[in-house]
């Protein structure tokens, strides 16, 4: 009998391991676009004529994947001795992926990086190649010095930014037309609009409508950060010190809670678990607006009513405390491009990046899949190609109207941000009072900053 | 004698690849992780020996760890009995000679194959949405809608239900055990006038206790190692009530790059699992019956 049982157990274990093993899948895709031609440019010949193999990793959505692969093919066509393997995937888990690769020194030669990574990964030390060392191949004069400064760590240029980005409000025009309202411009008007648009809302209503959707954890965090900035005139942190008092934070938290109570925003419980552009409240047109990075707005445009009602979407003015007040806007480098310290061919990698930013065909092929660039040459080429149009352009124009403040590099550090997320969730879910949450918001965030600045 | 030595040497030779793999991929990482746990070891920086500071910090100054351990214990202590009872109950039913029983056996096994992947997580999110099918079903009986994924007291229950739903592997092991219980024992019990319930508790359960022990240890260990459901469905929330230790370890190691701290957490998890497993094994002499 025991033999039979053992046999059964082993069979089950074997079947489980095979079947579950079969369910495992690589989260990334790797592919080397084939070289499309045999011509060689003078630049390639200047660096090397030996065969070169590079890896380029990035995250994004399908349109970015397709565009970048085409650019790689264009480069390979001009440089037949160079093969660039593409490694790409969705954002989710990408930070962990890159951090692990860097830890094992198996990272790609060229990497798309986030603003906070260049500062947080090395805790103040640069972990990427100093791009000043390859400036003969990558024209750094095409960037504003301030933008390059944002990517400089310990005196070394860790990455070059593609562009600058900030959050803006993307809104659904029909919702406000039907309610005979214009989009609110002050926090009080936001609450008033909530009382009109959300008047039929119930605690669990599947058909609830909201003036604004606070998707995920990042959206409420950045909205509250801007409220704090607008109300106090102070930024979140300076030189590793949180700038707000508990009273200031508590007041903003309470007002934010009032937005939810008025029906302007979903409550913590009403907020959909699908925390991205597929949030059904947004895709079905029951969300009046989204607070989103301007370079990422296209994905919300694409998911709104199945992508068939793009004309219904516009850019709303920023919300402020009192009418006529100038909003305080946070911006950050939207994406950076770095080269590995372990790359065997950093010059070729730099040459590729230069091509990426300055080749007319490459820029045209990329379109606005990465956003509107702050590289002067890229931006001119984007304009020449007629790419500067649509909702993304409107978003950037809205940003450009107001004074901008570059986010502190550690604002988005995962621990610092995590401390804010935890306090906000505890307050919004009713676990903590506004005073308790405000205290936690400041003290826990400060503790994390202290670790970075010790 | 020389020929005999050759005969004895061959099996060891064949074992060498496995032994090398075991040492390199199991023993070495386990041991080195303990060394790491005594260091401040940023993934992209130089490690620095700090003794037991990581452990001291975890036990004295880490609120997230306290929440995480509470969430994990709740999940394990409620989830393990749920899986064992459900899988045994279904196996017991599927052990009867029913029409189309093989179809049912396959159908009940399928959720185990799916595992905790993204598709299942989306399914679970939809099912347990406040306006989802589960609440609709409960509404028929007059129950108020529940925010399954947003209420602290319900979020972990939702994940336990997912774990319970995926009882297929445990069920199959029970089924294999049940099929090996001799029919003559039931015939004798029937002749003695034993009821079905008496047969279950006096014959079936005692005979399959070795398999119950096997399943209990397996489910317990896997429950402690749960990651996917919390990471994909609740993201550890609300308020860390589903932030299982494995998620915390993952975040510390791969999100924050704190290998040393993550290693210390891993050793604590290992000690907890080891202690509970040892307790189960040591208690087994009182309730597990071997017939050989």
Interface residues (C-beta under 8 A of the other chain):
Chain A: X1 X2 X4 X5 X7 X8 X9 X11 X12 X16 X19 X20 X23 X95 X96 X99 X100 X102 X103 X121 X122 X123 X125 X127 X203 X204 X205 X206 X268 X269 X270 X271 X272 X273 X274 X414 X415 X422 X425 X426 X429 X431
Chain B: X42 X43 X44 X45 X112 X113 X114 X115 X117 X122 X125 X129 X130 X131 X135 X145 X147 X149 X150 X151 X152 X169 X172 X173 X175 X176 X177 X179 X180 X182 X210 X211 X214 X233 X237 X238 X239 X240 X250 X251 X254 X255 X256 X257 X259 X291 X292
